[in-house]
Amino acid sequence: MIVVPTGYDPDAYPALGSDVTDFLFTAQVGDASIKSWINGEASYRVRGGDFRDQVGGALGLGFDIVSPLAVRGEARGVLPLGEARRNDDPFVDPADFDPSYLDLAATLSWRVVRGLAIEAEMRHTIGGRNTLRGTRWSLGFATSPAWRLWRPGP
């Protein structure tokens, strides 16, 4: 993934990010059976500008309780790498804004039709710096690339 800045004038409105292009490299691996699944993720973000590069990862697992109800758990985190860099920007010191965090999440998923589910999630930050803290709740729709609009022929 490539994260490209939006192009507004950073002298008038300081950027929330690095204000230059970032690159994100991600690897994922997983396995699934009929009733359960597990997946892992590792990432490395090459940050532009004054921000430090980041390494991140996640581990998730889930299982069907009874069709169409499933539960999923996830641990996800990010750490900045290297020494903090300082600059002369009067608005933002990147050394103070490099995030690190470890989140734990639990999700309840109800499949409406094949490939479409309604999900309720609770996500809690158990540690970190310069990141959201506490517990967050969300409710939304989830889709799957396995969603098929037709069935293959016999």
N, CA and C atoms as an extended XYZ file, in Angstrom:
462
Properties=species:S:1:pos:R:3:atomname:S:1:resname:S:1:resid:I:1 pbc="F F F"
N         0.845       -1.157        0.000 N   MET     1
C         0.000        0.000        0.000 CA  MET     1
C         0.900        1.233        0.000 C   MET     1
N         0.484        2.259       -0.694 N   ILE     2
C         1.190        3.535       -0.709 CA  ILE     2
C         0.235        4.590       -0.161 C   ILE     2
N         0.659        5.342        0.837 N   VAL     3
C        -0.137        6.422        1.413 CA  VAL     3
C         0.412        7.732        0.871 C   VAL     3
N        -0.406        8.455        0.107 N   VAL     4
C         0.023        9.678       -0.564 CA  VAL     4
C        -0.616       10.871        0.137 C   VAL     4
N         0.151       11.948        0.400 N   PRO     5
C        -0.425       13.127        1.052 CA  PRO     5
C        -1.479       13.783        0.173 C   PRO     5
N        -2.374       14.535        0.807 N   THR     6
C        -3.511       15.116        0.088 CA  THR     6
C        -3.166       16.353       -0.730 C   THR     6
N        -2.063       17.003       -0.477 N   GLY     7
C        -1.631       18.120       -1.310 CA  GLY     7
C        -2.062       19.495       -0.839 C   GLY     7
N        -2.681       19.633        0.323 N   TYR     8
C        -3.018       20.968        0.810 CA  TYR     8
C        -1.754       21.646        1.337 C   TYR     8
N        -1.839       22.935        1.604 N   ASP     9
C        -0.672       23.715        2.028 CA  ASP     9
C        -0.341       23.417        3.489 C   ASP     9
N         0.759       22.677        3.773 N   PRO    10
C         1.078       22.322        5.162 CA  PRO    10
C         1.507       23.523        5.998 C   PRO    10
N         1.876       24.654        5.365 N   ASP    11
C         2.214       25.846        6.140 CA  ASP    11
C         0.967       26.466        6.766 C   ASP    11
N        -0.171       26.328        6.064 N   ALA    12
C        -1.422       26.879        6.584 CA  ALA    12
C        -2.134       25.887        7.501 C   ALA    12
N        -2.060       24.595        7.156 N   TYR    13
C        -2.735       23.556        7.922 CA  TYR    13
C        -1.765       22.405        8.118 C   TYR    13
N        -1.134       22.274        9.280 N   PRO    14
C        -0.149       21.204        9.487 CA  PRO    14
C        -0.764       19.824        9.259 C   PRO    14
N         0.000       18.951        8.634 N   ALA    15
C        -0.473       17.605        8.331 CA  ALA    15
C        -0.579       16.769        9.604 C   ALA    15
N        -1.543       15.861        9.636 N   LEU    16
C        -1.646       14.924       10.747 CA  LEU    16
C        -0.688       13.752       10.560 C   LEU    16
N        -0.293       13.509        9.342 N   GLY    17
C         0.666       12.453        9.038 CA  GLY    17
C         2.022       13.044        8.750 C   GLY    17
N         2.797       12.336        7.975 N   SER    18
C         4.164       12.774        7.712 CA  SER    18
C         4.238       13.823        6.620 C   SER    18
N         3.163       14.083        5.883 N   ASP    19
C         3.086       15.048        4.793 CA  ASP    19
C         3.949       14.634        3.603 C   ASP    19
N         4.412       13.406        3.569 N   VAL    20
C         5.109       12.843        2.420 CA  VAL    20
C         4.621       11.403        2.250 C   VAL    20
N         5.010       10.758        1.164 N   THR    21
C         4.524        9.417        0.867 CA  THR    21
C         5.082        8.382        1.844 C   THR    21
N         4.214        7.492        2.329 N   ASP    22
C         4.574        6.354        3.171 CA  ASP    22
C         4.353        5.073        2.367 C   ASP    22
N         5.089        4.030        2.701 N   PHE    23
C         4.911        2.721        2.074 CA  PHE    23
C         4.629        1.700        3.167 C   PHE    23
N         3.650        0.828        2.937 N   LEU    24
C         3.290       -0.199        3.908 CA  LEU    24
C         3.413       -1.568        3.250 C   LEU    24
N         4.224       -2.436        3.863 N   PHE    25
C         4.400       -3.813        3.398 CA  PHE    25
C         3.737       -4.720        4.423 C   PHE    25
N         2.845       -5.605        3.960 N   THR    26
C         2.098       -6.474        4.857 CA  THR    26
C         2.125       -7.909        4.352 C   THR    26
N         2.285       -8.850        5.265 N   ALA    27
C         2.188      -10.275        4.965 CA  ALA    27
C         1.134      -10.888        5.878 C   ALA    27
N         0.279      -11.730        5.321 N   GLN    28
C        -0.764      -12.375        6.098 CA  GLN    28
C        -0.727      -13.875        5.846 C   GLN    28
N        -1.067      -14.634        6.868 N   VAL    29
C        -1.145      -16.085        6.763 CA  VAL    29
C        -2.313      -16.534        7.629 C   VAL    29
N        -2.975      -17.603        7.211 N   GLY    30
C        -4.095      -18.081        7.995 CA  GLY    30
C        -4.523      -19.470        7.574 C   GLY    30
N        -5.436      -20.023        8.335 N   ASP    31
C        -5.976      -21.338        8.047 CA  ASP    31
C        -7.403      -21.375        8.577 C   ASP    31
N        -8.234      -22.157        7.921 N   ALA    32
C        -9.626      -22.244        8.335 CA  ALA    32
C       -10.142      -23.664        8.162 C   ALA    32
N       -11.053      -24.012        9.039 N   SER    33
C       -11.805      -25.256        8.890 CA  SER    33
C       -13.265      -24.859        8.723 C   SER    33
N       -14.151      -25.816        8.793 N   ILE    34
C       -15.570      -25.509        8.620 CA  ILE    34
C       -16.088      -24.629        9.750 C   ILE    34
N       -15.615      -24.845       10.979 N   LYS    35
C       -16.151      -24.133       12.145 CA  LYS    35
C       -15.207      -23.119       12.786 C   LYS    35
N       -13.921      -23.075       12.396 N   SER    36
C       -12.997      -22.151       13.059 CA  SER    36
C       -11.945      -21.636       12.080 C   SER    36
N       -11.254      -20.586       12.483 N   TRP    37
C       -10.197      -20.021       11.660 CA  TRP    37
C        -9.188      -19.300       12.539 C   TRP    37
N        -7.988      -19.114       11.989 N   ILE    38
C        -6.916      -18.381       12.663 CA  ILE    38
C        -6.140      -17.622       11.600 C   ILE    38
N        -5.670      -16.424       11.926 N   ASN    39
C        -4.865      -15.673       10.972 CA  ASN    39
C        -3.835      -14.820       11.709 C   ASN    39
N        -2.720      -14.571       11.035 N   GLY    40
C        -1.665      -13.718       11.562 CA  GLY    40
C        -1.252      -12.708       10.510 C   GLY    40
N        -0.744      -11.591       10.961 N   GLU    41
C        -0.356      -10.509       10.061 CA  GLU    41
C         0.907       -9.849       10.605 C   GLU    41
N         1.817       -9.501        9.708 N   ALA    42
C         3.009       -8.731       10.071 CA  ALA    42
C         3.141       -7.589        9.064 C   ALA    42
N         3.547       -6.413        9.546 N   SER    43
C         3.662       -5.269        8.639 CA  SER    43
C         4.881       -4.421        8.990 C   SER    43
N         5.343       -3.717        7.981 N   TYR    44
C         6.431       -2.760        8.146 CA  TYR    44
C         6.056       -1.516        7.349 C   TYR    44
N         5.988       -0.361        8.019 N   ARG    45
C         5.633        0.902        7.365 CA  ARG    45
C         6.881        1.768        7.274 C   ARG    45
N         7.256        2.128        6.055 N   VAL    46
C         8.362        3.050        5.814 CA  VAL    46
C         7.746        4.442        5.798 C   VAL    46
N         8.035        5.217        6.837 N   ARG    47
C         7.444        6.540        6.980 CA  ARG    47
C         8.292        7.577        6.275 C   ARG    47
N         7.656        8.527        5.663 N   GLY    48
C         8.366        9.638        5.057 CA  GLY    48
C         8.538       10.754        6.058 C   GLY    48
N         9.334       11.728        5.714 N   GLY    49
C         9.493       12.891        6.576 CA  GLY    49
C        10.176       12.570        7.888 C   GLY    49
N         9.713       13.224        8.953 N   ASP    50
C        10.363       13.122       10.257 CA  ASP    50
C         9.855       11.977       11.129 C   ASP    50
N         8.796       11.284       10.710 N   PHE    51
C         8.235       10.231       11.547 CA  PHE    51
C         9.074        8.963       11.467 C   PHE    51
N         9.057        8.180       12.543 N   ARG    52
C         9.813        6.922       12.584 CA  ARG    52
C         9.072        5.820       11.831 C   ARG    52
N         9.839        4.891       11.255 N   ASP    53
C         9.233        3.713       10.651 CA  ASP    53
C         8.503        2.926       11.733 C   ASP    53
N         7.588        2.041       11.308 N   GLN    54
C         6.794        1.280       12.266 CA  GLN    54
C         6.777       -0.191       11.891 C   GLN    54
N         6.741       -1.044       12.890 N   VAL    55
C         6.519       -2.468       12.708 CA  VAL    55
C         5.223       -2.803       13.433 C   VAL    55
N         4.411       -3.674       12.835 N   GLY    56
C         3.133       -3.994       13.437 CA  GLY    56
C         2.769       -5.446       13.212 C   GLY    56
N         1.715       -5.855       13.862 N   GLY    57
C         1.255       -7.218       13.688 CA  GLY    57
C        -0.086       -7.448       14.329 C   GLY    57
N        -0.659       -8.602       14.004 N   ALA    58
C        -1.954       -8.979       14.559 CA  ALA    58
C        -2.064      -10.492       14.585 C   ALA    58
N        -2.849      -10.976       15.526 N   LEU    59
C        -3.184      -12.382       15.614 CA  LEU    59
C        -4.674      -12.473       15.908 C   LEU    59
N        -5.394      -13.214       15.078 N   GLY    60
C        -6.834      -13.337       15.262 CA  GLY    60
C        -7.281      -14.779       15.183 C   GLY    60
N        -8.375      -15.078       15.864 N   LEU    61
C        -8.979      -16.395       15.768 CA  LEU    61
C       -10.467      -16.262       15.982 C   LEU    61
N       -11.189      -17.214       15.447 N   GLY    62
C       -12.631      -17.168       15.579 CA  GLY    62
C       -13.235      -18.530       15.373 C   GLY    62
N       -14.523      -18.640       15.742 N   PHE    63
C       -15.225      -19.896       15.527 CA  PHE    63
C       -16.722      -19.635       15.472 C   PHE    63
N       -17.415      -20.534       14.781 N   ASP    64
C       -18.871      -20.487       14.727 CA  ASP    64
C       -19.427      -21.037       16.032 C   ASP    64
N       -20.328      -20.287       16.646 N   ILE    65
C       -20.998      -20.776       17.850 CA  ILE    65
C       -22.110      -21.726       17.398 C   ILE    65
N       -23.066      -21.185       16.706 N   VAL    66
C       -24.105      -21.931       15.998 CA  VAL    66
C       -24.412      -21.119       14.752 C   VAL    66
N       -24.676      -21.773       13.658 N   SER    67
C       -24.968      -21.043       12.432 CA  SER    67
C       -26.220      -20.208       12.655 C   SER    67
N       -26.242      -18.957       12.378 N   PRO    68
C       -25.317      -18.075       11.685 CA  PRO    68
C       -24.491      -17.182       12.616 C   PRO    68
N       -24.267      -17.581       13.871 N   LEU    69
C       -23.593      -16.761       14.868 CA  LEU    69
C       -22.132      -17.201       15.039 C   LEU    69
N       -21.209      -16.225       15.007 N   ALA    70
C       -19.786      -16.522       15.170 CA  ALA    70
C       -19.162      -15.497       16.114 C   ALA    70
N       -18.028      -15.854       16.710 N   VAL    71
C       -17.291      -14.958       17.595 CA  VAL    71
C       -15.842      -14.916       17.126 C   VAL    71
N       -15.205      -13.764       17.278 N   ARG    72
C       -13.826      -13.577       16.829 CA  ARG    72
C       -13.065      -12.765       17.863 C   ARG    72
N       -11.788      -13.082       18.060 N   GLY    73
C       -10.917      -12.322       18.941 CA  GLY    73
C        -9.680      -11.871       18.176 C   GLY    73
N        -9.116      -10.743       18.572 N   GLU    74
C        -7.947      -10.221       17.866 CA  GLU    74
C        -7.062       -9.443       18.828 C   GLU    74
N        -5.753       -9.590       18.647 N   ALA    75
C        -4.757       -8.731       19.287 CA  ALA    75
C        -4.012       -8.035       18.156 C   ALA    75
N        -3.875       -6.703       18.230 N   ARG    76
C        -3.237       -5.929       17.161 CA  ARG    76
C        -2.376       -4.845       17.792 C   ARG    76
N        -1.162       -4.658       17.244 N   GLY    77
C        -0.275       -3.649       17.802 CA  GLY    77
C         0.680       -3.056       16.794 C   GLY    77
N         1.279       -1.924       17.171 N   VAL    78
C         2.254       -1.200       16.349 CA  VAL    78
C         3.314       -0.611       17.271 C   VAL    78
N         4.579       -0.662       16.837 N   LEU    79
C         5.690       -0.023       17.549 CA  LEU    79
C         6.511        0.808       16.580 C   LEU    79
N         6.893        2.048       16.960 N   PRO    80
C         7.820        2.815       16.125 CA  PRO    80
C         9.234        2.269       16.301 C   PRO    80
N        10.050        2.410       15.270 N   LEU    81
C        11.422        1.902       15.297 CA  LEU    81
C        12.434        3.035       15.336 C   LEU    81
N        13.561        2.789       15.957 N   GLY    82
C        14.658        3.746       15.947 CA  GLY    82
C        14.474        4.888       16.928 C   GLY    82
N        15.401        5.824       16.834 N   GLU    83
C        15.383        6.991       17.710 CA  GLU    83
C        14.394        8.034       17.208 C   GLU    83
N        13.771        8.734       18.148 N   ALA    84
C        12.867        9.817       17.788 CA  ALA    84
C        13.657       10.953       17.154 C   ALA    84
N        13.105       11.498       16.086 N   ARG    85
C        13.755       12.616       15.397 CA  ARG    85
C        13.057       13.911       15.809 C   ARG    85
N        13.810       14.960       15.906 N   ARG    86
C        13.255       16.278       16.256 CA  ARG    86
C        13.340       17.186       15.030 C   ARG    86
N        12.414       18.125       14.939 N   ASN    87
C        12.477       19.105       13.851 CA  ASN    87
C        12.135       20.488       14.407 C   ASN    87
N        12.081       21.472       13.529 N   ASP    88
C        11.828       22.854       13.948 CA  ASP    88
C        10.393       23.290       13.708 C   ASP    88
N         9.501       22.365       13.431 N   ASP    89
C         8.104       22.692       13.177 CA  ASP    89
C         7.480       23.216       14.471 C   ASP    89
N         6.941       24.441       14.469 N   PRO    90
C         6.358       24.984       15.704 CA  PRO    90
C         5.038       24.328       16.089 C   PRO    90
N         4.401       23.597       15.140 N   PHE    91
C         3.101       22.997       15.407 CA  PHE    91
C         3.204       21.553       15.893 C   PHE    91
N         4.074       20.758       15.264 N   VAL    92
C         4.104       19.321       15.528 CA  VAL    92
C         5.541       18.860       15.696 C   VAL    92
N         5.789       18.144       16.764 N   ASP    93
C         7.077       17.486       16.953 CA  ASP    93
C         6.854       16.000       16.725 C   ASP    93
N         7.339       15.431       15.609 N   PRO    94
C         7.072       14.032       15.301 CA  PRO    94
C         7.490       13.075       16.404 C   PRO    94
N         8.494       13.426       17.187 N   ALA    95
C         8.936       12.545       18.273 CA  ALA    95
C         7.826       12.351       19.303 C   ALA    95
N         6.930       13.329       19.426 N   ASP    96
C         5.839       13.238       20.390 CA  ASP    96
C         4.596       12.550       19.834 C   ASP    96
N         4.571       12.271       18.512 N   PHE    97
C         3.352       11.757       17.900 CA  PHE    97
C         3.515       10.396       17.235 C   PHE    97
N         4.672        9.757       17.359 N   ASP    98
C         4.824        8.405       16.837 CA  ASP    98
C         4.017        7.462       17.724 C   ASP    98
N         2.982        6.811       17.184 N   PRO    99
C         2.138        5.985       18.039 CA  PRO    99
C         2.708        4.588       18.287 C   PRO    99
N         2.377        4.058       19.430 N   SER   100
C         2.571        2.641       19.711 CA  SER   100
C         1.317        2.203       20.464 C   SER   100
N         0.855        0.990       20.200 N   TYR   101
C        -0.341        0.537       20.901 CA  TYR   101
C        -0.447       -0.980       20.853 C   TYR   101
N        -1.237       -1.512       21.756 N   LEU   102
C        -1.656       -2.902       21.735 CA  LEU   102
C        -3.142       -2.915       22.058 C   LEU   102
N        -3.935       -3.372       21.110 N   ASP   103
C        -5.384       -3.462       21.255 CA  ASP   103
C        -5.814       -4.913       21.348 C   ASP   103
N        -6.850       -5.162       22.127 N   LEU   104
C        -7.532       -6.452       22.141 CA  LEU   104
C        -8.973       -6.208       21.718 C   LEU   104
N        -9.503       -7.111       20.895 N   ALA   105
C       -10.870       -6.931       20.390 CA  ALA   105
C       -11.637       -8.239       20.470 C   ALA   105
N       -12.941       -8.104       20.674 N   ALA   106
C       -13.871       -9.236       20.616 CA  ALA   106
C       -15.027       -8.817       19.724 C   ALA   106
N       -15.390       -9.692       18.778 N   THR   107
C       -16.434       -9.375       17.806 CA  THR   107
C       -17.465      -10.494       17.775 C   THR   107
N       -18.727      -10.107       17.771 N   LEU   108
C       -19.833      -11.030       17.596 CA  LEU   108
C       -20.404      -10.776       16.211 C   LEU   108
N       -20.504      -11.824       15.400 N   SER   109
C       -20.908      -11.683       14.004 CA  SER   109
C       -22.146      -12.535       13.724 C   SER   109
N       -23.157      -11.910       13.138 N   TRP   110
C       -24.376      -12.619       12.759 CA  TRP   110
C       -24.517      -12.553       11.248 C   TRP   110
N       -24.417      -13.712       10.592 N   ARG   111
C       -24.499      -13.777        9.133 CA  ARG   111
C       -25.950      -13.601        8.691 C   ARG   111
N       -26.189      -12.570        7.882 N   VAL   112
C       -27.527      -12.287        7.369 CA  VAL   112
C       -27.796      -13.173        6.151 C   VAL   112
N       -26.881      -13.122        5.197 N   VAL   113
C       -26.886      -13.989        4.014 CA  VAL   113
C       -25.435      -14.348        3.750 C   VAL   113
N       -25.193      -15.285        2.865 N   ARG   114
C       -23.814      -15.687        2.566 CA  ARG   114
C       -22.998      -14.468        2.138 C   ARG   114
N       -21.914      -14.199        2.851 N   GLY   115
C       -21.030      -13.092        2.516 CA  GLY   115
C       -21.399      -11.750        3.119 C   GLY   115
N       -22.495      -11.652        3.880 N   LEU   116
C       -22.898      -10.387        4.502 CA  LEU   116
C       -23.283      -10.661        5.951 C   LEU   116
N       -22.682       -9.905        6.870 N   ALA   117
C       -22.948      -10.097        8.295 CA  ALA   117
C       -23.100       -8.756        8.989 C   ALA   117
N       -23.811       -8.776       10.106 N   ILE   118
C       -23.876       -7.630       11.009 CA  ILE   118
C       -22.931       -7.964       12.163 C   ILE   118
N       -22.021       -7.029       12.485 N   GLU   119
C       -21.021       -7.299       13.518 CA  GLU   119
C       -21.029       -6.229       14.600 C   GLU   119
N       -20.904       -6.680       15.835 N   ALA   120
C       -20.753       -5.797       16.998 CA  ALA   120
C       -19.370       -6.076       17.580 C   ALA   120
N       -18.580       -5.011       17.762 N   GLU   121
C       -17.207       -5.195       18.240 CA  GLU   121
C       -16.927       -4.322       19.456 C   GLU   121
N       -16.151       -4.887       20.387 N   MET   122
C       -15.604       -4.136       21.505 CA  MET   122
C       -14.083       -4.202       21.355 C   MET   122
N       -13.423       -3.047       21.304 N   ARG   123
C       -11.967       -2.971       21.160 CA  ARG   123
C       -11.428       -2.136       22.312 C   ARG   123
N       -10.397       -2.667       22.994 N   HIS   124
C        -9.836       -1.985       24.160 CA  HIS   124
C        -8.318       -1.861       24.007 C   HIS   124
N        -7.802       -0.660       24.225 N   THR   125
C        -6.358       -0.429       24.204 CA  THR   125
C        -5.802       -0.785       25.570 C   THR   125
N        -4.916       -1.795       25.607 N   ILE   126
C        -4.352       -2.197       26.895 CA  ILE   126
C        -2.988       -1.562       27.137 C   ILE   126
N        -2.415       -0.933       26.125 N   GLY   127
C        -1.150       -0.240       26.307 CA  GLY   127
C        -0.824        0.578       25.079 C   GLY   127
N        -0.063        1.637       25.284 N   GLY   128
C         0.338        2.439       24.134 CA  GLY   128
C         0.715        3.848       24.505 C   GLY   128
N         1.174        4.561       23.495 N   ARG   129
C         1.590        5.949       23.641 CA  ARG   129
C         1.134        6.704       22.410 C   ARG   129
N         0.589        7.896       22.596 N   ASN   130
C         0.124        8.743       21.502 CA  ASN   130
C        -0.911        8.024       20.641 C   ASN   130
N        -1.889        7.409       21.283 N   THR   131
C        -2.931        6.666       20.575 CA  THR   131
C        -4.242        6.796       21.335 C   THR   131
N        -5.326        6.330       20.724 N   LEU   132
C        -6.604        6.319       21.419 CA  LEU   132
C        -6.508        5.403       22.628 C   LEU   132
N        -7.172        5.760       23.699 N   ARG   133
C        -7.159        4.955       24.917 CA  ARG   133
C        -8.574        4.508       25.237 C   ARG   133
N        -8.658        3.490       26.069 N   GLY   134
C        -9.957        3.058       26.561 CA  GLY   134
C       -10.631        2.053       25.653 C   GLY   134
N       -11.952        1.979       25.787 N   THR   135
C       -12.750        0.991       25.081 CA  THR   135
C       -13.605        1.673       24.029 C   THR   135
N       -13.642        1.060       22.846 N   ARG   136
C       -14.453        1.564       21.746 CA  ARG   136
C       -15.429        0.473       21.323 C   ARG   136
N       -16.638        0.873       21.004 N   TRP   137
C       -17.676       -0.051       20.563 CA  TRP   137
C       -18.053        0.302       19.135 C   TRP   137
N       -18.346       -0.705       18.336 N   SER   138
C       -18.794       -0.417       16.971 CA  SER   138
C       -19.839       -1.438       16.548 C   SER   138
N       -20.679       -1.020       15.616 N   LEU   139
C       -21.707       -1.867       15.033 CA  LEU   139
C       -21.700       -1.578       13.547 C   LEU   139
N       -21.621       -2.606       12.724 N   GLY   140
C       -21.565       -2.359       11.292 CA  GLY   140
C       -21.812       -3.601       10.465 C   GLY   140
N       -21.761       -3.422        9.152 N   PHE   141
C       -21.893       -4.518        8.205 CA  PHE   141
C       -20.507       -4.992        7.801 C   PHE   141
N       -20.359       -6.277        7.580 N   ALA   142
C       -19.104       -6.854        7.086 CA  ALA   142
C       -19.426       -7.691        5.856 C   ALA   142
N       -18.537       -7.613        4.865 N   THR   143
C       -18.710       -8.414        3.658 CA  THR   143
C       -17.509       -9.317        3.481 C   THR   143
N       -17.669      -10.303        2.659 N   SER   144
C       -16.612      -11.269        2.403 CA  SER   144
C       -16.419      -11.404        0.896 C   SER   144
N       -15.158      -11.551        0.457 N   PRO   145
C       -14.953      -11.764       -0.985 CA  PRO   145
C       -15.515      -13.102       -1.446 C   PRO   145
N       -15.907      -13.957       -0.505 N   ALA   146
C       -16.507      -15.240       -0.866 CA  ALA   146
C       -17.982      -15.087       -1.229 C   ALA   146
N       -18.493      -13.863       -1.135 N   TRP   147
C       -19.888      -13.616       -1.438 CA  TRP   147
C       -20.114      -13.867       -2.919 C   TRP   147
N       -20.999      -14.803       -3.244 N   ARG   148
C       -21.280      -15.143       -4.639 CA  ARG   148
C       -22.737      -14.787       -4.947 C   ARG   148
N       -22.907      -14.156       -6.074 N   LEU   149
C       -24.250      -13.789       -6.478 CA  LEU   149
C       -24.927      -14.927       -7.242 C   LEU   149
N       -24.194      -15.921       -7.615 N   TRP   150
C       -24.746      -17.066       -8.318 CA  TRP   150
C       -24.087      -18.337       -7.826 C   TRP   150
N       -24.725      -19.439       -8.068 N   ARG   151
C       -24.161      -20.732       -7.712 CA  ARG   151
C       -23.588      -21.379       -8.964 C   ARG   151
N       -22.421      -22.029       -8.836 N   PRO   152
C       -21.892      -22.721       -9.999 CA  PRO   152
C       -22.839      -23.852      -10.434 C   PRO   152
N       -22.816      -24.150      -11.692 N   GLY   153
C       -23.673      -25.216      -12.251 CA  GLY   153
C       -23.269      -26.587      -11.740 C   GLY   153
N       -24.114      -27.598      -12.009 N   PRO   154
C       -23.842      -28.941      -11.497 CA  PRO   154
C       -22.593      -29.581      -12.088 C   PRO   154
